[in-house]
Amino acid sequence: TEERLSLSDPEWSDIHVVTGALKLFLRELPEPLVPYGLFDPLIEAIKLPDPQEQVQRVAELVQSLPPHNYATLRFLVAHLCRVMEQADINRMTRQNLGIVFGPTLLRPEREPSSLAAGMAQQNQAVELLLAHFDCIF
């Protein structure tokens, strides 16, 4: 049976509930939105010393995503760009959005030995997607 939800119900009025539900959905996918096979190449792209080269390589990797992953990631990052435009009100800066969504959108297949270092790179990847949305998508 299909459960019907109404976003006008009071339980959905708290944006944290909606965001939490979205993050839970994305975390529960059998594979992250950025597939495991693209995790290492994406992290390597983030580490490139030339910022233009970073953007170009990340754009190539994003363009290589399966069509559904690409469309979903593009839609989500476009939405997060709109959220970021309201950072003076909601405090969701590019860095904060990277922290919140980095580990949800891309993660390694196996947990790395240094969890903190990996998370910083995941955050940076999301920050790059947000900073260069037009060039990447």
N, C-alpha and C positions, 0 to 999 in steps of 0.2 A: 504494500500500500504506500502511496505517495503522501508525504506529509506536506501540508500547505502552511506557509508562513506568511504573515502580514507584517511588513516593515513598519506599519503604523502602530503596531502593538507597543505598549510602553517599554517592554523589555529591550527593544531595539533602539530606544532613544539615546542610550549611552554609547557614544562613538567607540569607546574602549571594547564594548561587547562585540560590535560589528567588526572592528579591526582584529580582535582576538579570534573571532570565528573565521575570518579570512586567513589569518596566519595558521590556524589549526588545519584548515582545509589544505593549504599549500604544503604544510609539513607532513600531512598524512598521505600525500600522493605517493604512489609506489616508487617514483623517481622524481627528484626535484624539477622545478620548472626549467632550470638550466641542467640538462642531463649530466649524469656522472662523467661521461666521456669528454665533456667540455670543461669540466672543473679545472683540471691542471692547465690546459692551454689558456684558459681565461686568467688564472692566477699568474701565469708566466707573462701574459700580456700586460697585466697591471704592474709588473715589476720592470718593464722596459724603461730605460732612462729618458727617452724622448717622449714628452706628452703627446705630440701629434702621432707618433708611432703607436702609442698605447691606444688612442682613440681609433685609429685605422684598424689595428689588429682586433680590438674588441668588436668593432663594427662587422668585420669579416666573420668572426665567430658567431655573433648574434644572427647575422644573415644565414648562417649555416644551420640554425636551429630547425627542428621539424616545424612544419607550418602552424600547427596548433600551439606549440610552445612559443613560437615567435609572436603570434597574434596575441596570446594571453600576456606575455611579458611586455609587449609594446603597450597594450591597453593599461596594464597595471602601472608601468613606469610613467605613462602619460598622466594617469590619475595622481601618482605620487608627486609629479611636477606641479600639479595644481594644488596639492596639499602644501607643498613647499612654498608656493607663492604666498601662503597665509602664515608663514613662520612667525611673524611678529605677534600673531594672535595665538597660534596653536603650539609654538615652540618646536615645530617639526622642521628643523633645518635639514640640509642635505646630509650632514654628518649624522644627525639623529635618525633620519630615515634609513641610512646605511646600517646603523647599529640594529635597528628594529627589523629590517627586512633582509639584510645580508645573509644571515644563517638560514633563513627560511627559503630564499630563492635559489641559493646554490650551496651545496655542501659536498664534501668528498664521500666516496662510497664507504671508506673506512675512516674512523676517527683518527686524526693525526696525533703524533706524540705531543706536539705543542699546540694545544687547543687555542690558546690566546692569540698566537701568531696567525693561525689559520682564520680565525674570526676577524682579525683586523683586515686581512686581505679580502675576505668576503664583503666586509663593510665598504672597503675602498672600491670594489667592483660595482656595487650598487651606487655609490657616490658618483663614479664615472658615468654610469648609465644616465643618472639624473642630470649631471653637469653638461653632458654632450648628447642629449636625447635626439636632437635634430640630425646630427651627423651619424649617429649610430643606427637609428631607425629610419 
